[in-house]
Amino acid sequence: MTILDTSVVINKVKSKESIKEDITVVMLVEYPRIVYRKHLYGGIIFPHKTRLHPST
């Protein structure tokens, strides 16, 4: 699974390339019009909160 950084996605949009990789919800917040793009084929990754150290 490849996840693109915001700058890479913006460069692809400017050069009118299709986006087959996944993007994060942060990208969606920064650039909400991305969901209306015809050539967005990847998914949107939502991070999940997990505990790094379980409480004892």
DSSP file (Angstrom, degrees, kcal/mol; ACC not computed):
  #  RESIDUE AA STRUCTURE BP1 BP2  ACC     N-H-->O    O-->H-N    N-H-->O    O-->H-N    TCO  KAPPA ALPHA  PHI   PSI    X-CA   Y-CA   Z-CA
    1    1 A M              0   0    0      0, 0.0     2,-0.5     0, 0.0    20,-0.1   0.000 360.0 360.0 360.0 123.2    0.0    0.0    0.0
    2    2 A T        -     0   0    0     21,-0.0    20,-2.3     2,-0.0     2,-0.5  -0.885 360.0-164.6-103.9 131.2    1.5    3.3   -1.1
    3    3 A I  B     -a   22   0A   0     -2,-0.5     2,-0.2    18,-0.2    20,-0.2  -0.972  14.8-139.7-117.3 125.1    0.3    6.5    0.7
    4    4 A L        -     0   0    0     18,-2.7    20,-0.4    -2,-0.5     2,-0.1  -0.574  10.7-125.0 -88.3 146.2    1.1    9.8   -1.0
    5    5 A D     >  -     0   0    0     -2,-0.2     4,-2.2    18,-0.1     3,-0.3  -0.473  30.6-107.9 -79.2 157.0    2.3   13.0    0.7
    6    6 A T  H  > S+     0   0    0      1,-0.2     4,-2.6     2,-0.2     5,-0.2   0.892 118.1  52.7 -54.1 -45.6    0.4   16.2    0.2
    7    7 A S  H  > S+     0   0    0      1,-0.2     4,-2.0     2,-0.2    -1,-0.2   0.873 109.0  49.9 -63.2 -36.4    3.0   17.8   -2.0
    8    8 A V  H  > S+     0   0    0     -3,-0.3     4,-2.2     2,-0.2    -1,-0.2   0.911 110.9  49.5 -67.5 -42.1    3.1   14.7   -4.3
    9    9 A V  H  X S+     0   0    0     -4,-2.2     4,-2.4     2,-0.2    -2,-0.2   0.924 110.4  49.9 -63.0 -44.3   -0.7   14.8   -4.7
   10   10 A I  H  X S+     0   0    0     -4,-2.6     4,-2.5     1,-0.2    -1,-0.2   0.901 110.1  50.8 -62.8 -40.3   -0.7   18.5   -5.5
   11   11 A N  H  X S+     0   0    0     -4,-2.0     4,-1.9    -5,-0.2    -1,-0.2   0.899 110.5  49.4 -62.9 -40.1    2.0   18.0   -8.1
   12   12 A K  H  <>S+     0   0    0     -4,-2.2     5,-2.8     2,-0.2     4,-0.2   0.889 110.9  49.9 -66.0 -39.0    0.0   15.1   -9.7
   13   13 A V  H ><5S+     0   0    0     -4,-2.4     3,-1.2     3,-0.2    -2,-0.2   0.927 110.5  49.8 -64.6 -44.6   -3.1   17.3   -9.8
   14   14 A K  H 3<5S+     0   0    0     -4,-2.5    -1,-0.2     1,-0.3    -2,-0.2   0.864 114.0  44.5 -62.7 -36.5   -1.3   20.2  -11.4
   15   15 A S  T 3<5S-     0   0    0     -4,-1.9    -1,-0.3    -5,-0.2    -2,-0.2   0.360 112.5-121.3 -91.4   7.3    0.2   17.9  -14.1
   16   16 A K  T < 5 +     0   0    0     -3,-1.2     2,-0.2    -4,-0.2    -3,-0.2   0.820  58.0 153.7  59.7  36.0   -3.2   16.2  -14.6
   17   17 A E      < -     0   0    0     -5,-2.8    -1,-0.2    -6,-0.2     2,-0.1  -0.627  48.3-107.5 -88.6 152.7   -1.9   12.7  -13.7
   18   18 A S        -     0   0    0     -2,-0.2     2,-0.7    22,-0.1    22,-0.2  -0.494  25.3-135.3 -75.9 152.8   -4.2   10.1  -12.3
   19   19 A I  B     +b   40   0B   0     20,-3.1    22,-3.2    -2,-0.1    23,-1.2  -0.918  34.6 160.7-114.4 105.3   -3.8    9.2   -8.6
   20   20 A K        +     0   0    0     -2,-0.7    23,-0.2    21,-0.2    -1,-0.1   0.583  53.0  84.4 -98.6 -14.2   -3.9    5.5   -8.0
   21   21 A E  S    S-     0   0    0     21,-0.2    21,-0.4     1,-0.1   -18,-0.2  -0.356  86.0 -97.0 -85.2 167.9   -2.2    5.6   -4.6
   22   22 A D  B     -a    3   0A   0    -20,-2.3   -18,-2.7    20,-0.2     2,-0.3  -0.468  32.6-156.7 -81.0 156.0   -3.9    6.1   -1.3
   23   23 A I  E     -c   44   0C   0     20,-2.5    22,-3.3   -20,-0.2     2,-0.2  -0.857  17.4-114.7-124.4 164.7   -4.1    9.5    0.5
   24   24 A T  E  >  -c   45   0C   0    -20,-0.4     4,-1.6    -2,-0.3     3,-0.4  -0.575  25.1-113.2 -96.8 163.6   -4.6   10.3    4.1
   25   25 A V  H  > S+     0   0    0     20,-2.0     4,-2.1     1,-0.2     5,-0.2   0.777 117.4  64.7 -64.9 -25.1   -7.5   12.1    5.7
   26   26 A V  H  > S+     0   0    0     19,-0.2     4,-2.4     2,-0.2    -1,-0.2   0.915 101.0  49.6 -62.3 -42.4   -5.1   14.9    6.5
   27   27 A M  H  > S+     0   0    0     -3,-0.4     4,-2.5     1,-0.2    -2,-0.2   0.900 108.7  53.2 -60.6 -40.8   -4.7   15.5    2.7
   28   28 A L  H  < S+     0   0    0     -4,-1.6    -2,-0.2     1,-0.2    -1,-0.2   0.880 110.1  46.8 -63.0 -39.1   -8.4   15.5    2.4
   29   29 A V  H  < S+     0   0    0     -4,-2.1    -2,-0.2     1,-0.2    -1,-0.2   0.897 115.8  45.4 -69.3 -40.4   -8.7   18.2    5.1
   30   30 A E  H  < S+     0   0    0     -4,-2.4    -2,-0.2     1,-0.3    -1,-0.2   0.827 131.9  19.4 -71.9 -32.1   -5.9   20.3    3.5
   31   31 A Y    ><  +     0   0    0     -4,-2.5     3,-1.9    -5,-0.2    -1,-0.3  -0.603  69.2 171.5-140.0  73.2   -7.3   19.9   -0.1
   32   32 A P  G >  S+     0   0    0      0, 0.0     3,-1.3     0, 0.0     4,-0.2   0.735  71.2  70.7 -62.8 -24.2  -11.0   18.9    0.2
   33   33 A R  G >  S+     0   0    0      1,-0.3     3,-1.5     2,-0.1     4,-0.3   0.617  75.6  87.0 -68.6  -8.7  -11.6   19.3   -3.6
   34   34 A I  G X  S+     0   0    0     -3,-1.9     3,-1.5     1,-0.3    -1,-0.3   0.817  78.0  63.4 -60.8 -30.4   -9.5   16.2   -4.2
   35   35 A V  G <  S+     0   0    0     -3,-1.3    -1,-0.3     1,-0.3    -2,-0.1   0.721  98.5  55.1 -69.9 -18.7  -12.6   14.0   -3.7
   36   36 A Y  G <  S+     0   0    0     -3,-1.5     2,-0.3    -4,-0.2    -1,-0.3   0.450  80.6 116.7 -90.4  -0.6  -14.3   15.6   -6.7
   37   37 A R    X   -     0   0    0     -3,-1.5     3,-1.0    -4,-0.3    -3,-0.0  -0.516  61.3-145.4 -71.9 130.4  -11.3   14.7   -8.9
   38   38 A K  T 3  S+     0   0    0     -2,-0.3    -1,-0.1     1,-0.3   -20,-0.0   0.823  94.4  51.9 -64.9 -32.8  -12.3   12.2  -11.7
   39   39 A H  T 3  S+     0   0    0    -22,-0.1   -20,-3.1     2,-0.0     2,-0.8  -0.081  73.3 118.2-103.9  34.8   -9.0   10.4  -11.7
   40   40 A L  B <   +b   19   0B   0     -3,-1.0   -20,-0.2   -22,-0.2   -22,-0.1  -0.880  25.1 157.6 -99.0 105.4   -8.7    9.6   -8.0
   41   41 A Y        +     0   0    0    -22,-3.2   -21,-0.2    -2,-0.8    -1,-0.1   0.571  44.0  87.5-105.9 -13.3   -8.6    5.8   -7.8
   42   42 A G  S    S-     0   0    0    -23,-1.2   -20,-0.2   -21,-0.4   -21,-0.2  -0.184  75.6-109.1 -80.5 176.9   -6.9    5.3   -4.5
   43   43 A G        -     0   0    0    -23,-0.2   -20,-2.5    -2,-0.0     2,-0.5  -0.392  23.0-111.2 -97.9 178.6   -8.5    5.2   -1.1
   44   44 A I  E     -c   23   0C   0    -22,-0.2     2,-0.5    -2,-0.1   -20,-0.2  -0.970  27.9-143.8-115.6 123.0   -8.5    7.5    1.9
   45   45 A I  E     -c   24   0C   0    -22,-3.3   -20,-2.0    -2,-0.5   -19,-0.2  -0.749  10.3-164.3 -92.0 125.5   -6.7    6.3    5.0
   46   46 A F        -     0   0    0     -2,-0.5     2,-0.1   -22,-0.2   -22,-0.0  -0.945  19.9-131.9-106.9 120.1   -8.1    7.2    8.4
   47   47 A P        -     0   0    0      0, 0.0     2,-0.4     0, 0.0   -23,-0.0  -0.403  16.7-143.6 -71.0 149.1   -5.6    6.8   11.3
   48   48 A H        -     0   0    0     -2,-0.1     2,-0.4     2,-0.0     0, 0.0  -0.922  15.6-119.3-113.6 138.3   -6.8    4.9   14.3
   49   49 A K        +     0   0    0     -2,-0.4     2,-0.3     2,-0.0     0, 0.0  -0.622  39.2 174.4 -76.3 126.4   -5.8    5.7   17.8
   50   50 A T        -     0   0    0     -2,-0.4     2,-0.5     0, 0.0     3,-0.1  -0.947  33.7-111.0-129.8 154.6   -4.0    2.9   19.5
   51   51 A R        -     0   0    0     -2,-0.3    -2,-0.0     1,-0.2     0, 0.0  -0.712  17.6-163.9 -84.9 130.8   -2.3    2.6   22.8
   52   52 A L  S    S+     0   0    0     -2,-0.5    -1,-0.2     1,-0.3     0, 0.0   0.843  85.4  27.2 -79.8 -34.5    1.4    2.3   22.6
   53   53 A H  S    S-     0   0    0     -3,-0.1    -1,-0.3     0, 0.0     3,-0.1  -0.954  86.5-132.7-129.9 112.0    1.7    1.1   26.2
   54   54 A P        -     0   0    0      0, 0.0     2,-0.1     0, 0.0    -2,-0.0  -0.348  30.2-109.2 -63.4 141.1   -1.3   -0.7   27.8
   55   55 A S              0   0    0      1,-0.1    -4,-0.0    -2,-0.0     0, 0.0  -0.427 360.0 360.0 -70.5 145.3   -2.2    0.5   31.2
   56   56 A T              0   0    0     -2,-0.1    -1,-0.1    -3,-0.1     0, 0.0   0.419 360.0 360.0-106.5 360.0   -1.4   -1.8   34.0
